[in-house]
Amino acid sequence: MPVLGPIKRNELIRNLKKLGFEGPLAGGNHQYMIRGNLKLHIPNPHHGDISKGLLSRILKQAGIEKSEWEGL
């Protein structure tokens, strides 16, 4: 069960796939993942761990509740 805190990029991708996202796909300056009509940009791989704040913003854009994320 992932905690809402710093996370590695590959863990973020793995968990988003569990929630129905496909990708990552190449596009512009950032890769993105898709679920239905939603296109979610994900951070570049060379910036280290994803902070709690950035993770919160990503989940908000994806429409994922904290309880849903922590319930994985």
N, C-alpha and C positions, 0 to 999 in steps of 0.2 A: 504494500500500500504506500504510494508516494506521498510524502509530506509536502505541503506548500512551502517550499524553501528552495535554496540553490540546487540546481540540477544540471547534469551534463546534457549536452545537445542530443546525443544518441539516445539517452533515456527519455527525453522529451518526445522525440520522434516515435520511439517504441510505444509510449503511452498514448500518443495521439492516434496511432494506428489501432490500438485497442478500442479507441472511442469512435472508430469508423472513418478516419482520415486516410487518404491515399497520398503517396509521395515519399520523399520530397521530389519535387519537379524543379527544373531549372527555369529561371525567369528574371531578367533584369539584374539588379544588384543582389538580390536575395532569392534563395530557394523558397518554395511555398508548398503547402499541402492543401488538398481540397476534400470537401465533404459536401456533396450536393452542389448547391450554388455558392457555397462559402469558400473563399480563397484566403488562406491564412499564411502570411509571410512568417518565416522562421529565421532566427539569427544565423549569421554566418558561422562556419565551424571553427574559425581561428580566434575567436574572442574569449575562450575559456568557458567556465561555468556560467549558466544563465542565472541571474540574481532572482531573488524572491519577488522583487518589484516588477521586473520584466516578465517573469512567469505569470504573475497576476494579470498583467495587461494582455498577454497572449491568450490566457484562458477567458478573459472577458470578451475579447474579440471573437473567440471561437464559440462563445455562448455556453461555456462549461462551468458549472457551479463547483465551488470548493469541495462540497461533499461528494460530488460525482468524481472529481479528480482523486480525492483521498480514498475513495472506495474501490479504486482499481486493484 
